[in-house]
Amino acid sequence: MKEEIERGLSHMLETNQIRKVFWHMDERVEGLLYGIRQGDDAIVVGDTVVNMEGPYPLDIGRKTGLVHTCSDIVVMGGRPLYALNSMQVESIQQAREVAEDVKKQSNGLGVPIVGGNTQMENDLKPCISFTVVGKLETGVEVHASKDASRGGWFGNLAEMMVKSKRGVKITSIPYTRLTRYMGTYMISVPKREVERIVGVCAKNKCPVVEVGEVLNEPLMKMGGKIVVSEKKMTELIRKFPYHRPKA
């Protein structure tokens, strides 16, 4: 478990240097609420939410890439409206086959593909990327949310705590493997909203687990033990390039 914890925590810092290259770009976009400085699941400008994912290996992206890209729109409080894709293929026939698979994702989600790019450059591996545009919607009061990614549910939960300079007492776990993440949403809500969240999930036949409670102290507890100390969390907070959003 110790190795999985370290892996999840180190994932948060992997792209810091890349983000810092573009750090001041946020200042050049009018109405930007979430951008490079927030490093969140999508960017928000006004009431528009935009996310890009990929390149995925072609065999994976053609089956689930659009789903994953839309997930980040949803977790930011938006409704996906439409999408674009860009694919690198070996032949037109392969492009047609991939397009049919992407169309199935599109129809299933109700998110139409309205544009993109198809190329057949030599010496490039087949792959596909997606961009989805959505619109913010009002709803349940949410303090923080995350579509768990490569850092696993534990690493992404840690990122939520680092950004808010808080800690967490984990009382139950969504998966036994801390690095497991596919299809996992995590949200932090006031206690008064928990019953409503459970009701929404039950209505939509979506499994839900109350993972734990937020602590004022910046540390992480699990099973009665401190698994990430206050010293370590303070170090992560110091190293993490993050500015609170304007909204």
C-alpha positions in Angstrom: 0.0 0.0 0.0 2.9 2.4 0.8 4.1 2.1 -2.8 0.6 2.9 -4.2 0.3 5.9 -1.9 3.7 7.3 -3.1 2.7 6.6 -6.7 -0.6 8.5 -6.3 1.1 11.5 -4.6 3.9 11.7 -7.2 1.4 11.8 -10.0 0.2 15.2 -8.9 3.6 16.8 -9.5 4.4 15.2 -12.9 3.2 18.0 -15.1 4.2 21.0 -12.9 7.0 22.2 -15.1 4.8 22.1 -18.2 2.1 24.1 -16.5 4.5 26.7 -15.4 5.6 27.3 -19.0 2.1 28.5 -19.7 1.4 30.1 -16.3 0.7 33.6 -17.5 -1.5 32.7 -20.4 -4.6 32.8 -18.1 -4.2 36.5 -17.9 -4.8 36.9 -21.7 -8.3 35.2 -21.7 -11.2 37.4 -20.8 -13.7 35.7 -18.6 -11.5 32.7 -17.7 -12.5 31.1 -14.5 -10.5 27.8 -14.6 -7.3 27.6 -16.6 -3.6 26.6 -16.4 -3.3 27.9 -12.8 -6.1 25.6 -11.6 -4.9 22.5 -13.5 -8.4 21.1 -13.2 -10.3 18.5 -15.3 -11.4 21.2 -17.8 -11.2 24.9 -18.5 -14.1 27.3 -17.9 -14.6 30.6 -19.7 -17.8 32.3 -18.7 -20.4 29.5 -18.7 -18.5 27.4 -21.4 -16.5 24.3 -20.4 -13.9 22.8 -22.7 -11.9 19.6 -22.3 -9.4 17.8 -24.5 -8.1 14.3 -24.0 -5.6 12.1 -25.8 -3.8 11.1 -27.9 -5.2 7.7 -26.9 -3.9 4.5 -28.6 -6.4 3.9 -31.4 -7.8 0.6 -30.0 -8.6 2.3 -26.7 -9.8 5.7 -27.8 -12.1 4.4 -30.5 -14.0 2.6 -27.7 -14.0 4.9 -24.7 -12.1 8.1 -25.5 -15.2 10.3 -26.0 -16.7 8.9 -22.8 -13.6 9.9 -20.8 -13.5 13.3 -22.3 -17.1 14.0 -21.6 -16.6 12.8 -18.0 -14.3 15.8 -17.3 -17.0 18.2 -18.5 -19.6 16.6 -16.2 -17.3 16.7 -13.1 -16.8 20.4 -13.7 -20.5 21.0 -13.4 -21.2 21.1 -17.2 -23.3 19.4 -19.7 -21.4 18.1 -22.8 -22.9 19.7 -26.0 -20.7 18.7 -28.9 -17.3 17.3 -29.7 -14.4 17.2 -32.2 -11.9 14.4 -32.8 -8.5 14.1 -34.4 -7.2 10.7 -35.5 -3.9 9.4 -37.0 -4.6 6.3 -39.0 -2.9 3.9 -41.4 -5.6 4.0 -44.1 -9.0 5.5 -45.1 -10.6 2.1 -44.4 -9.2 2.1 -40.8 -10.5 5.7 -40.4 -14.0 4.6 -41.4 -14.0 1.7 -39.0 -12.8 4.0 -36.2 -15.4 6.6 -37.1 -18.2 4.0 -36.8 -17.0 3.2 -33.2 -16.8 6.9 -32.3 -20.3 7.4 -33.7 -21.6 4.7 -31.3 -20.0 6.6 -28.4 -21.5 9.8 -29.7 -25.0 8.5 -30.1 -24.9 6.8 -26.7 -23.9 10.0 -24.9 -26.0 12.3 -27.0 -22.9 14.4 -27.9 -22.6 14.9 -31.6 -19.2 14.9 -33.4 -19.3 18.1 -35.5 -15.7 18.3 -36.8 -12.1 17.2 -36.4 -9.1 16.1 -38.4 -8.0 12.8 -40.0 -4.4 12.3 -41.1 -2.2 9.5 -42.4 1.3 10.7 -41.7 4.2 8.3 -42.2 6.0 6.8 -39.1 3.3 7.9 -36.6 1.4 5.4 -34.5 -2.3 5.3 -34.9 -4.0 7.3 -32.2 -7.0 9.6 -31.5 -7.8 12.7 -29.5 -11.1 14.3 -28.5 -12.2 17.9 -27.6 -15.6 18.4 -26.0 -17.4 21.7 -25.4 -20.1 22.0 -22.7 -22.1 24.5 -20.7 -22.2 25.0 -17.0 -25.4 24.1 -15.2 -26.5 25.0 -11.7 -27.3 22.2 -9.2 -26.2 20.7 -5.9 -23.7 22.7 -3.9 -20.3 21.1 -4.5 -17.2 22.2 -2.7 -14.8 20.1 -4.8 -15.0 17.4 -7.4 -12.6 15.2 -9.4 -12.9 12.7 -12.2 -10.2 10.3 -10.9 -7.4 9.8 -13.4 -4.0 8.1 -13.6 -3.1 8.9 -10.0 -5.8 6.6 -8.9 -8.7 7.5 -6.6 -6.3 8.0 -3.6 -4.0 10.3 -5.5 -6.8 12.4 -6.9 -8.4 12.6 -3.5 -5.1 13.9 -2.2 -5.0 16.5 -4.9 -8.4 17.8 -3.8 -7.1 18.1 -0.3 -3.9 19.8 -1.4 -5.7 22.4 -3.4 -8.1 23.2 -0.5 -5.3 23.0 2.1 -7.3 20.5 4.1 -7.1 16.8 5.1 -9.4 13.8 5.1 -10.3 10.9 7.3 -11.0 7.9 5.0 -13.7 5.7 6.4 -14.4 3.5 3.4 -12.8 2.8 0.1 -14.3 2.7 -3.4 -11.7 0.1 -4.6 -9.2 -2.0 -2.7 -6.5 -0.8 -5.1 -5.5 2.8 -4.4 -4.4 3.3 -8.0 -7.8 2.2 -9.4 -9.7 5.0 -11.1 -11.7 4.2 -14.2 -15.2 5.6 -13.9 -14.7 7.1 -10.4 -16.2 10.5 -9.6 -15.3 12.0 -6.2 -17.1 15.0 -4.8 -17.0 16.9 -1.6 -20.3 18.3 -0.4 -21.8 19.7 2.9 -23.2 17.0 5.1 -26.7 18.4 4.5 -26.3 17.4 0.8 -25.3 13.7 1.4 -28.8 12.4 1.5 -29.7 14.2 -1.7 -26.6 12.8 -3.5 -27.5 9.3 -2.4 -31.0 9.8 -3.7 -29.8 11.0 -7.1 -27.5 8.1 -7.4 -30.2 5.6 -6.4 -32.6 7.1 -9.0 -30.0 6.7 -11.7 -28.9 3.2 -10.5 -25.4 4.5 -9.9 -23.3 3.0 -7.0 -22.2 5.5 -4.4 -19.8 5.2 -1.4 -19.3 7.8 1.3 -15.5 7.7 1.5 -14.9 9.9 4.5 -14.9 13.4 5.9 -12.8 16.5 5.4 -10.5 17.6 8.2 -9.1 21.0 8.9 -5.6 19.6 9.5 -3.7 18.9 6.2 -3.1 15.2 6.6 -4.7 11.9 5.5 -6.0 9.2 7.8 -7.1 5.7 6.9 -7.9 2.7 9.1 -7.1 4.7 12.2 -3.6 5.5 10.9 -2.0 8.6 9.4 -1.0 7.5 5.9 0.1 11.0 4.7 1.5 13.2 7.5 0.9 16.9 8.0 4.6 17.5 7.1 4.2 15.7 3.8 0.9 17.4 2.9 2.4 20.8 3.7 5.3 20.0 1.4 2.9 19.0 -1.4 0.9 22.2 -0.9 4.1 24.2 -1.1 5.2 22.5 -4.3 1.9 22.4 -6.1 1.4 25.3 -8.5 -2.1 26.3 -7.8 -4.2 29.5 -7.6 -7.7 29.6 -6.5 -10.2 30.2 -9.3 -11.9 33.6 -9.6 -15.3 32.2 -9.1 
